[in-house]
């Protein structure tokens, strides 16, 4: 250079990227009238429809990795939820905090048993309502990072608790970050992967539940023969193995390009898209155009998102579907899975064998979760949910019948086996597919709020159901054992009927197509057959 200054060196790709970013960093409203950008959006959406599952995995390996990491935060809620279920079956824990019931030995009173389960859910109920507004402001990454820091701190309360009351308080505080994790994970995962992978990555949420259950089952089985406080304090301490490594990984993760575009940060959104895939610059531009188009169409329907928007117009229908799907997880055998060890004991199994059976049950659930990846790729969401619920409904009634006849060793084993099968069916069908439906049903603009409110509906249903489940199984309560299958079979029937009339099929539908189907008020049973043109901007 004549001036004698040295120009900084730039990679050729960076120069091209910068020019492209400047060219595309326009106001979003222009995309609907800019012919070149609309062609990009058309091509991008058509490409997503044409991309198969395995091809999408090969093209987007990092998107799959980051989606799994965010979904793995759910392992902490799962760990603690199942840990409480195992505490009430631990001999040392029952002798320390329980009461002696004639004919049943020491047992945790029903009120404290249900309180241990309910306190964390009450905290999570608060967390899910905080998650939406905080995420809209800070993004998925920083919201999750703050929740992980808080999780690390609250574990101290539970670990050092020296009474049931203190343990209940500790669980309540731990529940708050759970709410952030469960609200953000399905939303983030569904936004960063291609259309054909949405079912697979959101199904890993259920797998995280199984992983947490396996760790708890192994830990409590290993320590259940101890007669001191470490039989439950060591499993509590194991909670610390999760937050810090996850915090580091989440810090390194890219932010959702959908959230970035909604905040007007399209340059960062394009960089995020490139970090998530192996696509060329042209394909990244097409993906950005698809996002901008959908965000702009939704923006024209309303301004800044608020909780009240969830109750307006067609968003009310979407909110109700999300809430009902989440709540239904409590009514088709899930609560038996959550208290599996205690259920096996009440079914007549010895304490040692109950813990062994719970570990087997947890591993089988993990296998079922892996199987759900293939089911989600082959069958529709609606089909999987209806058949899974119908199967569990039938098994629950059979469970009730086994518990009603004259009891023997054979009927006890039959009840225990049915409990395992019911948990397996739940973990392979309606459990994971529910997370997929929730992630797909809400509009992009309201997703962070919708997933939070939907999970709140889950807790509203779960908190009284936990008390009911404890009351049904506990010797100090109704002592129904397997007869509870009649009650859960009846609630599963209600879920099946509701899903048949109100659950739409959103497999192979882009977020733009889902918006149009809801705006046209298409019947749930006609979602699959309705044709949407790629040029429609409703």
SVG drawing of the C-alpha trace seen along z (x, -y; Angstrom):
<svg xmlns="http://www.w3.org/2000/svg" viewBox="-63 -7 68 75">
<polyline fill="none" stroke="black" stroke-width="0.4" points="0.0,0.0 1.3,-3.5 0.6,-4.7 2.9,-2.0 0.2,-0.6 -0.4,3.2 -3.8,4.4 -5.1,7.1 -5.4,10.5 -8.9,11.9 -9.9,15.4 -11.6,15.3 -14.6,17.0 -14.9,14.3 -14.9,11.6 -17.7,13.3 -19.6,13.9 -19.4,10.3 -20.6,9.1 -23.5,11.5 -24.4,10.5 -24.5,6.8 -26.6,7.5 -29.1,9.6 -29.2,7.5 -32.4,5.7 -35.6,5.1 -37.6,8.3 -40.8,6.8 -38.9,6.5 -38.6,10.3 -42.3,10.7 -41.8,8.2 -38.2,9.0 -38.5,11.6 -34.9,12.9 -35.4,13.5 -38.7,15.2 -37.2,17.5 -34.6,18.4 -37.4,19.1 -39.3,21.3 -36.1,23.2 -35.2,23.6 -38.6,24.9 -38.8,27.3 -35.3,28.6 -36.3,29.3 -39.3,31.3 -37.1,33.3 -34.3,34.1 -34.6,37.5 -33.7,38.2 -30.3,39.8 -29.3,37.1 -30.3,34.4 -28.2,36.0 -25.1,36.1 -25.7,32.5 -26.4,31.2 -24.3,33.1 -23.6,30.1 -27.3,29.2 -28.0,32.8 -25.2,32.5 -26.3,29.1 -30.0,30.2 -29.0,33.3 -27.0,31.2 -29.9,28.9 -32.3,31.9 -29.9,33.5 -30.5,30.8 -33.8,32.6 -31.8,35.4 -31.6,33.3 -35.4,33.1 -35.6,36.8 -32.9,37.7 -34.5,35.8 -38.0,37.0 -37.0,40.6 -34.7,40.2 -37.7,39.2 -39.6,42.2 -36.7,44.4 -36.2,42.7 -39.6,43.8 -38.5,47.4 -35.1,47.1 -35.0,49.0 -32.6,46.6 -34.6,43.6 -37.9,45.1 -36.4,46.0 -35.1,42.4 -38.2,40.5 -41.0,43.0 -43.6,44.5 -44.1,48.1 -47.3,49.5 -48.4,52.9 -48.0,55.5 -46.0,53.2 -43.1,52.1 -41.7,48.6 -43.1,46.4 -43.1,42.7 -46.5,41.1 -48.6,40.3 -48.6,36.6 -44.8,36.4 -44.4,38.9 -46.6,36.7 -44.9,33.5 -41.5,34.9 -42.9,35.4 -45.0,32.2 -42.5,29.7 -40.1,29.9 -43.1,29.7 -44.3,26.5 -40.9,24.9 -40.9,26.0 -44.3,24.5 -42.8,21.1 -39.8,21.7 -41.8,22.4 -43.7,19.1 -40.4,17.2 -38.7,19.1 -40.8,17.5 -40.2,13.8 -36.6,14.4 -35.8,16.4 -37.5,13.8 -35.1,11.3 -31.9,13.2 -32.1,16.1 -32.0,19.8 -28.3,20.0 -28.0,17.4 -31.3,18.4 -30.2,22.0 -26.7,21.0 -28.3,18.9 -30.6,21.9 -27.6,24.2 -25.8,21.9 -28.9,21.7 -29.3,25.5 -25.7,25.9 -26.5,23.7 -29.9,25.3 -28.5,28.8 -26.7,27.8 -30.1,27.4 -31.2,30.9 -27.8,32.5 -27.5,31.0 -31.2,31.4 -31.7,33.1 -35.5,33.4 -38.3,34.2 -39.4,30.5 -35.9,29.3 -35.7,31.8 -39.1,30.7 -37.9,27.1 -34.7,28.1 -36.7,29.9 -38.9,26.8 -35.9,24.6 -34.4,27.2 -37.6,27.2 -37.3,23.6 -34.4,24.3 -36.2,27.5 -38.9,25.3 -36.4,23.4 -34.9,26.6 -38.2,28.2 -39.6,25.0 -36.5,24.2 -35.1,27.6 -37.9,28.7 -38.2,25.2 -34.4,24.8 -34.0,28.4 -36.9,28.0 -35.7,24.7 -32.1,25.6 -32.6,28.9 -34.2,29.5 -37.8,30.5 -37.1,34.3 -35.2,34.3 -37.6,32.5 -39.3,35.7 -35.9,37.4 -34.3,34.7 -37.3,33.8 -37.7,37.5 -34.3,37.3 -36.1,35.4 -37.8,38.6 -34.5,40.4 -33.0,37.9 -35.7,38.9 -34.7,42.6 -31.0,41.8 -31.7,40.0 -33.8,42.9 -31.0,45.4 -28.5,43.4 -30.9,43.2 -31.8,46.8 -28.2,47.9 -27.2,45.5 -30.1,46.4 -29.7,50.1 -26.0,49.8 -26.6,48.0 -30.0,49.5 -28.3,52.0 -26.6,49.3 -28.2,48.5 -26.9,45.0 -27.7,41.5 -25.3,42.1 -27.8,44.4 -29.6,41.3 -27.1,38.5 -24.7,40.0 -27.4,40.3 -28.3,36.6 -24.7,35.6 -24.6,37.2 -26.7,34.4 -23.6,32.2 -22.1,34.2 -24.5,32.6 -24.7,28.8 -21.1,27.6 -20.1,29.7 -23.5,28.8 -22.9,25.1 -19.6,25.1 -21.1,26.9 -24.2,24.6 -21.9,21.6 -20.1,22.9 -23.4,23.6 -24.8,21.4 -28.0,19.4 -31.2,20.4 -31.2,18.5 -35.0,18.2 -34.6,16.2 -31.8,14.1 -34.0,13.2 -36.9,12.3 -34.5,9.9 -33.3,8.4 -29.8,9.9 -29.7,11.5 -25.9,11.4 -25.5,13.5 -28.4,15.8 -26.6,16.6 -23.4,17.4 -25.4,19.6 -26.9,21.5 -23.5,22.1 -22.3,23.4 -25.2,25.9 -24.6,27.5 -22.2,28.4 -24.2,26.5 -22.9,24.2 -23.3,20.4 -26.2,20.6 -28.1,23.2 -27.5,21.1 -29.0,18.1 -32.0,20.2 -32.5,21.3 -32.2,17.7 -34.8,16.7 -37.2,19.4 -36.8,18.2 -37.2,14.5 -40.3,15.2 -42.0,17.2 -41.1,14.7 -42.4,11.8 -45.7,13.5 -46.2,14.1 -45.1,10.6 -47.8,9.1 -50.3,11.0 -49.1,9.3 -46.4,7.2 -44.1,8.2 -45.2,11.6 -47.0,11.6 -48.7,14.3 -52.1,12.8 -51.3,13.5 -51.6,17.2 -55.3,16.8 -56.1,14.8 -57.4,16.0 -56.0,19.2 -53.1,19.1 -55.7,20.1 -56.3,23.4 -52.6,24.0 -52.1,23.2 -54.9,25.6 -53.4,28.4 -50.0,27.8 -51.5,27.7 -53.6,30.8 -50.8,32.8 -48.5,32.0 -51.1,32.6 -52.0,36.0 -48.5,37.3 -49.8,37.8 -52.8,39.9 -51.6,43.0 -49.2,44.8 -46.4,42.3 -47.0,42.0 -46.6,45.7 -43.2,45.4 -42.2,42.4 -42.9,44.5 -41.8,47.9 -39.8,49.2 -42.5,48.4 -45.1,49.9 -43.2,53.1 -43.0,53.3 -46.8,52.9 -47.2,55.5 -45.6,58.0 -41.9,58.0 -39.2,57.9 -37.3,54.6 -34.1,55.9 -35.9,57.4 -37.9,54.2 -34.7,52.1 -33.3,54.7 -36.5,54.6 -36.5,50.8 -33.0,50.8 -34.2,53.3 -37.3,51.1 -35.1,48.0 -32.9,49.7 -35.9,51.0 -37.3,47.4 -34.0,46.3 -34.3,48.9 -37.9,47.8 -36.7,44.2 -34.2,45.2 -37.0,47.1 -39.1,44.0 -36.6,42.3 -37.6,44.8 -41.3,44.7 -41.2,40.9 -39.5,41.2 -42.0,43.8 -45.3,42.8 -47.2,39.6 -47.4,37.9 -51.1,38.5 -50.8,42.2 -48.1,42.9 -50.0,41.0 -53.3,42.7 -52.0,46.2 -49.6,45.8 -52.4,44.5 -54.8,47.2 -52.2,49.9 -51.5,48.6 -55.2,48.1 -55.7,51.8 -52.7,52.9 -53.8,50.7 -57.2,52.4 -55.5,55.8 -53.3,54.7 -56.4,53.8 -57.9,57.2 -54.8,59.0 -54.9,57.1 -58.6,57.9 -58.4,61.7 -57.2,63.9 -53.6,62.9 -50.7,65.4 -47.0,65.3 -48.1,65.5 -50.5,62.5 -47.8,60.5 -45.3,61.1 -48.0,60.4 -48.6,57.0 -44.9,56.2 -44.4,57.3 -47.4,55.2 -45.9,52.2 -42.7,52.7 -44.6,53.1 -46.7,50.0 -43.6,48.0 -42.0,49.4 -44.9,48.5 -45.1,45.0 -41.3,44.4 -41.5,45.5 -44.7,43.8 -46.8,41.2 -44.0,39.9 -41.5,38.8 -44.0,37.9 -45.7,35.5 -42.5,33.4 -42.5,33.4 -46.1,32.2 -45.5,29.5 -42.5,28.1 -44.3,28.1 -47.7,26.8 -46.9,23.4 -46.2,20.4 -42.5,19.3 -43.3,15.9 -44.9,17.4 -42.8,20.6 -40.8,19.7 -44.0,18.6 -46.1,21.5 -43.8,24.3 -43.6,22.8 -47.3,22.4 -47.8,26.0 -45.4,27.4 -47.2,25.4 -50.4,27.3 -48.4,30.5 -47.6,29.5 -51.1,28.3 -52.3,31.8 -49.3,33.6 -49.4,32.1 -52.8,33.5 -52.1,36.7 -49.0,37.3 -51.0,37.1 -53.6,39.4 -50.9,41.9 -49.3,41.9 -52.7,42.3 -53.6,45.2 -50.3,47.1 -49.4,46.3 -50.4,48.7 -51.3,45.7 -53.7,44.6 -56.0,46.6 -53.5,49.4 -54.9,50.3 -51.6,51.6 -52.4,52.8 -56.0,51.9 -54.9,48.3 -54.8,49.6 -58.6,49.1 -58.3,45.4 -55.3,44.8 -57.0,46.8 -60.0,44.5 -57.9,41.4 -56.0,42.8 -59.4,43.3 -60.1,39.6 -56.7,38.7 -57.4,40.9 -60.8,39.4 -59.4,35.9 -56.5,36.6 -58.7,38.2 -60.8,35.1 -58.2,32.3 -54.7,33.5 -53.5,32.4 -50.9,34.2 -47.9,31.9 -45.4,34.4 -43.6,33.0 -45.1,29.6 -42.9,26.5 -43.7,23.8 -45.1,21.6 -47.5,24.4 -48.5,25.1 -49.4,21.4 -51.5,21.5 -53.4,24.7 -54.3,23.2 -55.2,19.8 -57.6,21.6 -59.1,23.4 -58.6,26.8 -60.1,29.7 -57.4,31.7 -58.3,34.9 -57.8,33.1 -54.4,31.5 -52.6,34.4 -54.6,34.2 -54.7,30.5 -52.4,29.1 -50.5,25.9 -48.8,24.1 -45.2,23.1 -46.1,19.5 -48.8,19.0 -48.0,16.2 -51.2,16.1"/>
</svg>
